Amino acid sequence: MLKSKLIRRKHFLLALCCLLGISMGGGPVQADGAAGSYNYSSWGDTVASPASYEATALIDGASLGVGAFDHPSDLHVASDRKIYVLDTGNNRIVVLDERFEPLSIIDSFERDGRKDTFLNPQGIFVTDSNHVLVADTGNKRIVHIDQNNQLVKMIDAPESDLLQANFEFQPVRVVVDKAQRIYARSLGVFDGLMEFNTDGAFTSFIGANRVKADPIELIWKRLSTKAQRSQMIMFTPTEFTNMDIDEEGFIYATNGDTWGDNIKKLNAQGSDILRRTGYYSPQGDIRYSRDIGPSRLVDIDVTDSEIYSVLDSKRGRIFTYNGDGHLIYIFGGLGNQLGEFDTPVAIDRIGDDILVLDKGTGEITAFQTTEYGRVLNEAIRSYYRGEEDQAFQLYSQAINMNANLEFAYSGIGKALLRQGDYKQSMQYFKQSMDHENYSKAFLLYRKQLFREHFDTMMTVIIVLMACALLFKKYRKRVRRKRGISIES
């Protein structure tokens, strides 16, 4: 009896492992080998899609006349459209204008009347007033300089009861909000992003990731002995990999968690408020082979509160989502051709053009929108601006160019819903498999019908009630007559 139970258990676990293998292996190979542009259907299938972006330029230090970039690690497009390239290996910042013409090189700054330099800097952020903040990793500090390269403040070796005694400050990414609070990602920190006040004093951690585990590893832990479990890797929270901040002060962050939510939108309290109402949670590729595994997101760019792009270093792809979490388009890849990368590390936008920094080749690839990409971007922005007619027309154009774009049907449905055309919006929600909004439209359509036909419905009800009353009286009269005839 015991033996048969063990056999059944073994078969169950084998079937479960096979099922997990199929969900991560069999069909998903399509995405790993997908060529050109593609998207995912509501069922999670890989479907063809028109190209939304095309590579138009390749920029490197040698062609700019500033010397070859040496393992650049970050770039930032400022509000005045100047491009700041953090040339890590050369310990400098190269500033370009929007036409990719060199403007200046920042390789030092004034500190107490003396020249100071960077050492292996990893992250950069530029404020609206052109103040530059550098995660000066090798020197274990954050450097804040003004537009004249004068030191404003320096953050190094923060002290707090929240920090461990052996804590070593190694900042690799930094952003600043409108209130001049500084947020940094430091190597080896699993408690979240570090927050500093305007004076540079450490105040708290925000947005700590929850502990997540590989389901297959959990199964093996359940089956292993105590001695075997002690030798296994402990489950620890994942580090953030990068971050960006939008105009409203919300921080968008990516992390290395391959099983949970690897994109977050953090408010001032550190709570994740990212909307995930798409067909699947924003995470990069949802279909992949077991050999390559899921996407590893290393950077994120937020153009506004309703469109954001993430960079997958494993496959060199850029995934762009709308504010509701619907995947809009995918482009890029690893390779040697224009529009492909070796080791992509950073992404930013200048207008609607996208710049991708390649650490391996020391180059920046510039992408411009195709007609399809322009229509789709403007359709999304029109909808969130409340321009229903414009959104309807643009989404319709996008569908004419790509019938596989299911979420666009939902976008049309939402535009019609706002206009009060509940019946037609239901048809588009049905096409996009948007069950939640279909139910909402159905309830509103039912109320609309009730209001429009209230008089007719009440008249019919009154007539029916009157008929029922008359019929009841008629039956009573018939019964009385029958009673009288029987007695006689």
C-alpha positions as CSV (number, residue, x, y, z in Angstrom):
1,M,0.0,0.0,0.0
2,L,2.8,2.4,1.0
3,K,4.7,1.5,-2.1
4,S,1.8,2.2,-4.4
5,K,1.3,5.6,-2.7
6,L,5.0,6.5,-3.3
7,I,4.7,5.4,-6.9
8,R,1.6,7.6,-7.4
9,R,3.3,10.5,-5.7
10,K,6.4,10.0,-8.0
11,H,4.2,10.0,-11.1
12,F,2.3,13.1,-9.9
13,L,5.6,15.0,-9.4
14,L,6.9,13.9,-12.7
15,A,3.8,15.1,-14.4
16,L,4.0,18.4,-12.6
17,C,7.6,18.9,-13.7
18,C,6.7,18.0,-17.3
19,L,3.9,20.5,-17.1
20,L,6.2,23.2,-15.9
21,G,8.7,22.2,-18.6
22,I,6.1,22.6,-21.2
23,S,5.0,26.0,-20.0
24,M,8.6,27.2,-20.1
25,G,9.9,25.1,-22.9
26,G,7.9,23.5,-25.7
27,G,5.8,26.2,-27.3
28,P,7.8,29.1,-26.0
29,V,10.6,28.5,-28.4
30,Q,8.8,30.7,-30.8
31,A,9.6,33.9,-28.9
32,D,13.3,33.0,-28.5
33,G,13.7,32.4,-32.2
34,A,11.2,35.1,-33.3
35,A,12.6,37.3,-36.1
36,G,11.6,40.9,-36.7
37,S,8.7,42.4,-34.8
38,Y,6.0,40.4,-33.0
39,N,3.5,40.6,-30.1
40,Y,1.4,38.3,-28.0
41,S,-2.2,37.5,-28.4
42,S,-4.7,37.3,-25.5
43,W,-4.0,33.6,-25.4
44,G,-0.3,34.2,-25.0
45,D,0.6,33.1,-28.6
46,T,3.3,34.8,-30.6
47,V,1.8,36.8,-33.4
48,A,3.3,38.8,-36.2
49,S,3.3,42.6,-36.0
50,P,4.5,45.5,-38.2
51,A,7.7,47.2,-37.2
52,S,7.0,50.0,-34.8
53,Y,10.6,51.4,-34.8
54,E,13.5,51.2,-37.2
55,A,17.2,51.9,-36.5
56,T,18.4,55.0,-38.2
57,A,21.8,55.9,-36.8
58,L,24.8,54.4,-34.9
59,I,26.8,56.7,-32.8
60,D,30.2,56.0,-31.2
61,G,32.9,58.1,-29.6
62,A,35.4,57.8,-32.4
63,S,33.0,59.2,-35.0
64,L,32.1,62.0,-32.7
65,G,35.7,63.0,-32.4
66,V,35.8,62.5,-28.6
67,G,37.6,59.2,-28.5
68,A,36.1,55.7,-28.3
69,F,33.7,55.0,-25.5
70,D,35.1,52.4,-23.0
71,H,32.3,50.2,-21.6
72,P,29.7,53.1,-21.2
73,S,27.1,52.1,-18.6
74,D,24.4,54.7,-18.7
75,L,22.9,57.6,-20.6
76,H,20.3,60.3,-19.8
77,V,18.3,62.7,-22.0
78,A,17.7,65.9,-20.2
79,S,14.6,68.1,-20.4
80,D,16.4,70.4,-22.9
81,R,17.1,67.3,-25.1
82,K,20.8,67.2,-24.3
83,I,22.2,63.7,-24.2
84,Y,24.5,62.7,-21.3
85,V,26.6,59.6,-22.0
86,L,28.4,58.1,-18.9
87,D,31.6,56.7,-20.4
88,T,32.5,54.5,-17.5
89,G,35.9,53.1,-18.6
90,N,37.2,56.7,-19.4
91,N,35.7,58.1,-16.1
92,R,33.9,60.9,-17.9
93,I,30.6,62.2,-19.1
94,V,30.2,63.1,-22.8
95,V,27.4,65.7,-23.5
96,L,25.8,65.7,-26.9
97,D,23.0,67.9,-28.4
98,E,19.9,66.3,-30.0
99,R,21.7,66.0,-33.4
100,F,24.4,64.0,-31.7
101,E,27.0,66.8,-31.9
102,P,29.5,66.9,-29.0
103,L,29.0,69.9,-26.7
104,S,31.3,69.2,-23.7
105,I,33.1,66.6,-21.7
106,I,32.9,66.4,-17.9
107,D,35.8,64.4,-16.5
108,S,36.3,66.4,-13.3
109,F,34.6,68.9,-11.0
110,E,35.6,71.6,-8.5
111,R,35.7,70.6,-4.8
112,D,36.9,73.1,-2.3
113,G,39.0,74.8,-4.9
114,R,40.6,71.5,-6.1
115,K,39.9,69.2,-9.0
116,D,38.2,65.9,-8.2
117,T,37.5,63.0,-10.6
118,F,35.2,60.0,-11.0
119,L,36.2,56.4,-10.6
120,N,34.2,53.7,-12.4
121,P,30.9,55.7,-12.4
122,Q,27.8,53.5,-13.2
123,G,24.8,55.8,-13.1
124,I,23.8,59.3,-14.1
125,F,20.8,61.6,-13.7
126,V,20.3,65.2,-14.9
127,T,17.7,67.6,-13.3
128,D,15.6,70.2,-15.2
129,S,18.1,72.8,-14.1
130,N,21.0,70.8,-15.7
131,H,22.4,69.7,-12.3
132,V,24.2,66.3,-12.8
133,L,24.1,63.5,-10.2
134,V,26.6,60.7,-10.7
135,A,26.7,57.3,-9.0
136,D,30.5,57.4,-8.5
137,T,30.7,53.7,-7.8
138,G,34.5,53.3,-7.5
139,N,34.7,56.2,-5.0
140,K,31.6,54.8,-3.1
141,R,29.7,58.1,-3.3
142,I,27.1,60.1,-5.1
143,V,28.4,63.3,-6.6
144,H,26.0,66.3,-7.3
145,I,27.4,69.0,-9.4
146,D,25.8,72.1,-11.0
147,Q,25.8,73.2,-14.6
148,N,29.2,74.8,-14.1
149,N,30.8,71.6,-12.8
150,Q,30.9,73.0,-9.2
151,L,30.2,70.5,-6.4
152,V,26.8,71.0,-4.8
153,K,27.0,68.1,-2.4
154,M,28.4,64.7,-2.0
155,I,26.8,61.6,-0.4
156,D,29.1,58.9,0.9
157,A,29.0,56.3,3.6
158,P,25.5,57.0,5.0
159,E,25.0,56.2,8.7
160,S,21.7,54.9,10.1
161,D,20.3,52.3,12.4
162,L,18.6,50.8,9.4
163,L,21.9,49.9,7.8
164,Q,24.0,46.9,8.8
165,A,27.2,47.4,10.6
166,N,29.3,46.1,7.7
167,F,27.3,48.0,5.1
168,E,29.4,49.2,2.1
169,F,27.9,52.0,0.0
170,Q,28.3,51.3,-3.7
171,P,25.8,53.3,-5.6
172,V,25.2,52.2,-9.3
173,R,22.0,54.1,-10.2
174,V,20.5,57.4,-9.0
175,V,17.3,59.6,-9.7
176,V,16.0,62.8,-8.2
177,D,12.3,63.8,-7.8
178,K,10.8,67.3,-7.9
179,A,11.3,67.8,-4.2
180,Q,15.0,67.1,-4.6
181,R,14.9,63.8,-2.8
182,I,17.5,61.4,-4.1
183,Y,16.9,57.7,-4.7
184,A,19.8,55.4,-5.3
185,R,20.4,51.7,-6.0
186,S,23.4,50.3,-4.2
187,L,25.1,47.0,-4.9
188,G,24.2,44.2,-2.4
189,V,21.2,46.0,-1.0
190,F,18.1,43.8,-0.9
191,D,15.9,46.1,1.3
192,G,14.9,48.3,-1.6
193,L,16.0,51.7,-3.0
194,M,17.8,54.1,-0.7
195,E,16.1,57.4,-0.1
196,F,18.1,60.6,0.8
197,N,16.7,64.0,1.7
198,T,17.6,67.3,0.1
199,D,20.7,67.6,2.4
200,G,21.9,64.1,1.3
201,A,21.1,62.4,4.6
202,F,19.8,58.8,4.3
203,T,16.2,58.5,5.5
204,S,14.8,55.1,4.6
205,F,14.5,52.2,2.1
206,I,11.5,52.1,-0.2
207,G,9.9,49.4,-2.4
208,A,11.7,46.3,-1.0
209,N,11.0,43.2,-3.2
210,R,9.3,40.2,-1.7
211,V,11.1,36.9,-1.4
212,K,10.2,34.8,-4.5
213,A,11.2,31.3,-5.3
214,D,11.4,29.1,-8.4
215,P,8.5,26.6,-8.2
216,I,10.7,23.7,-9.3
217,E,13.2,24.6,-6.5
218,L,10.3,24.6,-4.0
219,I,9.3,21.1,-5.1
220,W,12.8,19.8,-4.6
221,K,13.1,21.4,-1.2
222,R,9.9,19.6,-0.2
223,L,11.4,16.3,-1.3
224,S,14.9,16.8,0.1
225,T,16.2,15.8,3.5
226,K,17.1,18.4,6.1
227,A,20.8,18.0,5.4
228,Q,20.2,18.5,1.6
229,R,18.1,21.6,2.3
230,S,20.9,23.1,4.3
231,Q,23.2,23.0,1.3
232,M,20.7,24.6,-1.0
233,I,20.7,28.3,-1.9
234,M,18.6,30.4,0.5
235,F,15.7,32.3,-1.0
236,T,16.5,36.0,-0.7
237,P,14.8,39.1,-2.1
238,T,16.0,40.2,-5.5
239,E,17.9,43.5,-6.1
240,F,16.5,46.2,-8.3
241,T,18.4,46.5,-11.6
242,N,17.4,50.0,-12.6
243,M,14.9,52.8,-12.2
244,D,13.4,55.9,-13.8
245,I,11.1,58.7,-12.5
246,D,8.1,60.3,-14.2
247,E,6.9,63.9,-14.1
248,E,4.6,63.1,-11.2
249,G,7.4,61.7,-9.1
250,F,6.5,58.0,-9.3
251,I,9.5,55.7,-9.6
252,Y,9.4,52.9,-12.2
253,A,11.9,50.2,-11.2
254,T,13.0,46.9,-12.7
255,N,14.4,44.0,-10.8
256,G,15.9,40.6,-11.4
257,D,12.9,38.7,-10.2
258,T,12.0,36.2,-13.0
259,W,9.0,34.7,-11.2
260,G,7.1,37.7,-9.8
261,D,6.4,41.3,-10.8
262,N,9.8,42.5,-12.3
263,I,8.5,46.0,-13.1
264,K,7.2,48.2,-10.3
265,K,5.7,51.7,-10.0
266,L,6.5,53.1,-6.6
267,N,4.7,55.9,-4.9
268,A,6.1,58.1,-2.1
269,Q,5.4,55.4,0.5
270,G,7.2,52.7,-1.6
271,S,4.0,50.9,-2.5
272,D,3.7,49.3,-5.9
273,I,0.8,50.9,-7.8
274,L,1.6,49.7,-11.4
275,R,-1.6,48.8,-13.3
276,R,-1.5,45.2,-14.6
277,T,-4.8,45.0,-16.4
278,G,-3.4,43.7,-19.7
279,Y,-3.6,40.1,-20.8
280,Y,-0.5,39.2,-18.7
281,S,1.7,41.1,-16.2
282,P,4.4,43.3,-17.8
283,Q,7.6,41.2,-17.7
284,G,9.2,41.1,-21.2
285,D,8.9,37.9,-23.1
286,I,6.2,35.5,-21.8
287,R,7.2,32.6,-24.1
288,Y,10.7,31.3,-23.9
289,S,12.8,28.2,-23.9
290,R,14.1,26.7,-20.7
291,D,17.7,27.1,-21.9
292,I,17.5,30.8,-22.3
293,G,14.9,31.5,-19.6
294,P,12.7,34.6,-19.0
295,S,13.7,38.2,-19.8
296,R,16.2,40.0,-17.6
297,L,15.2,43.6,-17.5
298,V,18.1,46.0,-16.9
299,D,16.7,49.4,-17.7
300,I,13.4,51.3,-17.9
301,D,12.4,54.5,-19.5
302,V,9.2,56.5,-18.8
303,T,8.2,59.0,-21.4
304,D,5.0,60.0,-19.6
305,S,2.7,58.3,-17.1
306,E,1.0,56.2,-19.8
307,I,3.9,54.8,-21.9
308,Y,7.0,53.1,-20.6
309,S,9.7,50.9,-22.2
310,V,12.0,48.2,-20.7
311,L,15.2,46.7,-22.0
312,D,15.9,43.0,-21.9
313,S,19.6,42.3,-21.8
314,K,19.2,38.5,-22.6
315,R,17.7,39.0,-26.0
316,G,18.5,42.7,-26.6
317,R,14.8,43.5,-27.0
318,I,12.8,46.6,-26.1
319,F,9.2,46.0,-24.7
320,T,6.9,49.0,-24.5
321,Y,3.7,49.0,-22.5
322,N,0.8,51.4,-22.0
323,G,-0.4,52.6,-18.6
324,D,-2.8,49.7,-18.2
325,G,0.0,47.2,-18.7
326,H,-0.9,46.2,-22.3
327,L,2.2,45.3,-24.4
328,I,2.2,47.7,-27.3
329,Y,5.2,46.6,-29.4
330,I,8.6,44.8,-29.3
331,F,11.7,45.5,-31.3
332,G,15.5,45.0,-31.2
333,G,17.6,41.8,-30.8
334,L,21.1,40.5,-30.4
335,G,23.4,40.5,-33.4
336,N,25.8,42.4,-35.6
337,Q,23.3,44.3,-37.8
338,L,22.0,47.8,-37.4
339,G,19.3,47.7,-34.8
340,E,20.9,44.8,-32.9
341,F,23.2,44.8,-29.9
342,D,26.0,43.0,-28.1
343,T,25.5,44.0,-24.5
344,P,22.6,46.6,-24.2
345,V,22.6,48.3,-20.8
346,A,20.6,51.5,-21.0
347,I,17.6,53.1,-22.8
348,D,16.2,56.6,-23.0
349,R,14.0,58.7,-25.3
350,I,14.5,62.0,-27.1
351,G,10.9,62.8,-28.1
352,D,9.6,59.6,-29.5
353,D,13.0,58.5,-30.7
354,I,14.6,55.7,-28.6
355,L,18.3,55.5,-27.8
356,V,19.9,52.3,-26.7
357,L,23.4,52.2,-25.2
358,D,25.5,49.1,-25.9
359,K,28.3,48.6,-23.3
360,G,30.0,45.8,-25.3
361,T,30.5,47.8,-28.5
362,G,30.6,51.3,-27.0
363,E,27.9,52.5,-29.4
364,I,24.5,54.2,-29.2
365,T,21.8,53.0,-31.6
366,A,19.1,55.6,-32.5
367,F,15.6,54.3,-33.4
368,Q,12.8,56.3,-35.0
369,T,9.1,55.4,-35.2
370,T,7.6,54.0,-38.3
371,E,4.1,55.1,-39.4
372,Y,2.6,52.3,-37.4
373,G,4.6,53.2,-34.3
374,R,3.6,56.9,-34.5
375,V,-0.1,56.1,-34.9
376,L,-0.1,53.7,-32.0
377,N,1.8,56.1,-29.7
378,E,-0.6,58.9,-30.5
379,A,-3.6,56.7,-30.1
380,I,-2.6,55.8,-26.6
381,R,-1.9,59.4,-25.6
382,S,-5.1,60.7,-27.2
383,Y,-7.1,58.2,-25.1
384,Y,-5.4,59.1,-21.8
385,R,-5.9,62.8,-22.7
386,G,-9.6,62.2,-23.0
387,E,-9.7,62.8,-26.8
388,E,-12.2,60.0,-27.6
389,D,-12.8,60.8,-31.2
390,Q,-9.1,61.1,-32.0
391,A,-8.3,57.9,-30.1
392,F,-11.1,56.1,-32.0
393,Q,-9.7,57.1,-35.4
394,L,-6.1,56.4,-34.5
395,Y,-6.8,53.0,-33.0
396,S,-8.9,52.1,-36.1
397,Q,-5.8,53.1,-38.2
398,A,-3.6,50.9,-36.1
399,I,-6.0,47.9,-36.5
400,N,-6.0,48.4,-40.3
401,M,-2.2,48.1,-40.2
402,N,-2.2,45.2,-37.7
403,A,-5.3,43.1,-37.2
404,N,-3.5,41.1,-34.6
405,L,-3.3,44.0,-32.2
406,E,-6.1,42.8,-29.9
407,F,-5.7,45.5,-27.2
408,A,-6.4,48.2,-29.8
409,Y,-9.9,46.8,-30.1
410,S,-10.2,47.3,-26.3
411,G,-8.9,50.9,-26.8
412,I,-11.7,51.6,-29.3
413,G,-14.2,50.0,-26.9
414,K,-13.0,52.3,-24.1
415,A,-13.3,55.4,-26.4
416,L,-16.8,54.4,-27.3
417,L,-17.6,53.7,-23.7
418,R,-16.6,57.2,-22.8
419,Q,-18.8,58.5,-25.6
420,G,-21.8,56.6,-24.3
421,D,-22.0,54.1,-27.2
422,Y,-22.3,51.1,-24.9
423,K,-23.7,48.7,-27.4
424,Q,-20.9,49.1,-30.0
425,S,-18.2,49.2,-27.3
426,M,-19.4,45.7,-26.2
427,Q,-18.6,44.4,-29.6
428,Y,-15.0,45.7,-29.5
429,F,-14.5,44.4,-25.9
430,K,-15.7,41.0,-27.1
431,Q,-13.1,41.1,-29.9
432,S,-10.3,42.0,-27.5
433,M,-11.3,39.4,-24.9
434,D,-11.7,42.3,-22.4
435,H,-14.2,40.6,-20.0
436,E,-14.1,43.2,-17.3
437,N,-14.9,46.2,-19.6
438,Y,-17.4,44.1,-21.5
439,S,-19.3,43.5,-18.2
440,K,-19.1,47.2,-17.5
441,A,-20.4,48.1,-20.9
442,F,-23.2,45.5,-20.6
443,L,-24.4,47.0,-17.3
444,L,-24.4,50.5,-18.7
445,Y,-26.2,49.4,-21.9
446,R,-28.8,47.7,-19.8
447,K,-29.4,50.8,-17.7
448,Q,-29.5,52.9,-20.9
449,L,-32.2,50.6,-22.4
450,F,-34.2,50.8,-19.3
451,R,-34.1,54.6,-19.3
452,E,-34.9,55.0,-23.0
453,H,-37.8,52.6,-22.8
454,F,-39.0,53.3,-19.3
455,D,-42.4,54.8,-20.5
456,T,-43.1,51.9,-22.8
457,M,-42.1,49.4,-20.2
458,M,-44.3,51.0,-17.6
459,T,-47.2,51.2,-20.0
460,V,-46.8,47.5,-20.8
461,I,-46.5,46.6,-17.1
462,I,-49.6,48.6,-16.3
463,V,-51.6,47.1,-19.2
464,L,-50.4,43.6,-18.1
465,M,-51.4,44.3,-14.5
466,A,-54.8,45.6,-15.6
467,C,-55.3,42.5,-17.8
468,A,-54.4,40.3,-14.9
469,L,-56.9,42.1,-12.7
470,L,-59.6,41.9,-15.3
471,F,-58.9,38.2,-15.9
472,K,-59.0,37.6,-12.1
473,K,-62.4,39.2,-11.9
474,Y,-63.6,37.3,-14.9
475,R,-62.6,34.0,-13.3
476,K,-64.4,34.9,-10.1
477,R,-67.6,35.8,-12.1
478,V,-67.3,32.5,-14.0
479,R,-67.0,30.5,-10.8
480,R,-70.0,32.2,-9.3
481,K,-72.1,31.4,-12.3
482,R,-71.0,27.8,-12.2
483,G,-71.8,27.7,-8.5
484,I,-75.3,29.0,-9.1
485,S,-76.0,26.6,-11.9
486,I,-74.9,23.6,-9.7
487,E,-77.2,24.6,-6.9
488,S,-80.2,25.0,-9.2
